[in-house]
Amino acid sequence: MLDNMGKSDLFAFVVDLHALTSVHDRDRLARDTFGAAADFLALGLDPDQCTFWVQSDVPEVTELTWVLSTLTPMGLLERCHSYKDKVAKGIDANHGLFAYPVLMAADILLYQADMVPVGKDQKQHIEVARDIAGKFNHTFGETFTIPEPVISKELATVPGLDGQKMSKSYGNTISIFLDEKELKKRVMAIVTDATPVEDPKDPDRCNLFNIFKLFAPEDRLREVHGLYLNGGAMYGKIKLELVDLIWEYFRAAREKRDRLENDKDYVRQILARGATKAREQASVTLELVRERVGFKY
């Protein structure tokens, strides 16, 4: 399925409507929205080869979200793990957070997506989108493509500093574009256990190793893996090596990111073109939805 994605049209967007469920600071939301867009572009997203926009610049998604919410059973949302996990971690409960999967379903169904690349933790939300699309199709007639999740086995979940899923909501991220001093500070904060250096350790249960293997070359990864199994893995030394690996890995992207930060109008123009293109597709789907449910009279 991953091979097939290379032949597909790519739709990518910055999810500021989703961010609003927990970010209620106007300046921060605006800053982070632009920053996320610049990050995508710096990391190689080609706006000429895809449709790239900011979520709130396509208002059709909010209308579709309401229509879908009238068909979404409460029990379906109550079973979603993400909401319960976030509330358990102290994030304020609100309707937007609870109904997040309906907006996500609208994000997907509005563009008639057939494949959705997600992490393992988002698989349930794709299942919710499938259920909602199926119920709409059954109630009003065939309208939506039923999407399939695409999950890379190697990167199903990227671990954070504490071993949980890396997420800004959990405060356990290592931002790609930190300066070198801040990068070192974050990497050195990766949680490890108190096993003595000379004792064997299980690399698969160590979140430091699970982050390290994302950047280390194969030969070095085998060496460090052996140190874990046979004794001799020094967490502090591995962390310092990881700092160097991350810094070098993102060098070119970091330089491009700096250029984009100094040319904000260029980034805004890309996003505006992407929103126009996205609305062309969105309006076709939404007009069909309006006709199906009876808004056309």
Secondary structure, 3 states (H helix, E strand, C coil): CHHHHCCCCCEEEECHHHHCCCCCCHHHHHHHHHHHHHHHHHCCCCCCCCEEEEHHHCCHHHHHHHHHHCCCCHHHHHCCHHHHHHHHCCCCCCHHHHCHHHHHHHHHHCCCCCEEECCHHHHHHHHHHHHHHHHHHHHHCCCCCCCEEECCCCCCCCECCCCCECCHHHCCCCCCCCCHHHHHHHHHCCCCCCCCCCCCCCHHHCHHHHHHCCCCCHHHHHHHHHHHHHCCCCHHHHHHHHHHHHHHHCHHHHHHHHHHHCCHHHHHHHHHHHHHHHHHHHHHHHHHHHHHHCCCC
